[in-house]
Amino acid sequence: MNELILLVPEAPAPDAPAAVIEERGLLHAELRLGILDNSKANADHLLRMVAERVRADYAVKSLLTLRKSSVAMAARPEVIEQLANDCDLVFSAMAD
């Protein structure tokens, strides 16, 4: 049986970032945080709030924010590679 876990950002989920950070052993590290904006309307606002919350609770060494050129296209391989190389944790979201 396959399990599907959905996270719905309708209300604050204060433990969600903490669980990922702790699971990856990054609790006491200075995080290199990444944001991948899919270029949909309001995704930038949602992702900015997530980044601000993480910055309020954890030491963030750097923040890399990248935006896809088109909502209908996948992120370019070089964008994914940059996020993988330069970030410990990456948030991406869709919004309208």
C-alpha positions in Angstrom: 0.0 0.0 0.0 1.3 3.4 -1.0 1.0 6.3 1.4 0.3 9.9 0.2 1.0 12.8 2.6 -0.5 16.1 1.7 0.3 19.4 3.4 -2.4 22.0 3.0 -1.1 25.6 3.9 -4.5 26.9 5.0 -3.5 27.4 8.6 -0.2 27.7 10.3 1.7 24.4 10.7 4.5 25.5 13.1 6.0 22.1 13.4 6.4 21.4 9.6 9.6 23.3 9.0 11.0 22.1 12.4 10.4 18.5 11.5 12.3 18.8 8.2 15.1 20.7 9.7 15.5 18.3 12.6 15.2 15.2 10.3 18.0 16.5 8.1 20.3 17.2 11.1 20.3 20.9 10.5 18.9 22.1 13.8 22.0 23.9 15.0 23.5 24.7 11.6 23.3 28.0 9.8 20.8 27.1 7.0 21.3 27.9 3.4 17.7 28.4 2.5 16.3 28.3 -1.0 13.0 29.5 -2.6 11.7 28.3 -6.0 8.8 30.5 -7.1 6.8 28.8 -9.8 5.7 32.2 -11.1 2.0 31.7 -10.3 0.1 34.7 -8.8 0.7 35.1 -5.1 3.3 32.2 -4.8 5.9 34.9 -4.1 3.8 36.2 -1.1 3.3 32.7 0.4 7.0 31.8 -0.1 8.1 35.1 1.5 6.0 34.4 4.6 7.5 30.9 4.8 11.1 32.3 4.5 10.4 35.0 7.2 9.0 32.3 9.6 12.1 30.1 9.1 14.4 33.1 9.6 12.6 34.0 12.8 13.1 30.6 14.3 16.5 29.4 12.8 19.9 30.7 11.9 19.8 31.4 8.2 23.2 31.9 6.6 21.9 32.7 3.1 18.6 32.9 1.1 18.6 32.1 -2.6 15.4 33.0 -4.4 14.8 31.8 -7.9 11.8 32.1 -10.1 10.7 29.9 -13.0 10.2 31.7 -16.3 6.9 30.1 -16.9 4.3 28.4 -14.8 3.7 25.8 -17.5 7.3 24.8 -17.8 9.6 22.8 -15.5 12.4 24.6 -13.9 15.5 24.5 -16.0 18.1 21.9 -15.0 20.6 24.6 -14.1 18.1 26.1 -11.7 17.6 22.8 -10.0 21.3 22.2 -9.9 22.0 25.6 -8.3 19.4 25.0 -5.6 20.8 21.5 -4.9 24.4 22.8 -4.7 23.7 26.1 -2.8 20.9 25.2 -0.4 20.3 22.9 2.6 16.5 23.3 2.4 14.3 24.5 -0.5 10.7 25.6 -0.4 8.5 25.8 -3.5 4.8 26.4 -3.7 1.9 27.2 -6.0 -0.7 29.8 -5.2 -3.5 31.8 -6.9 
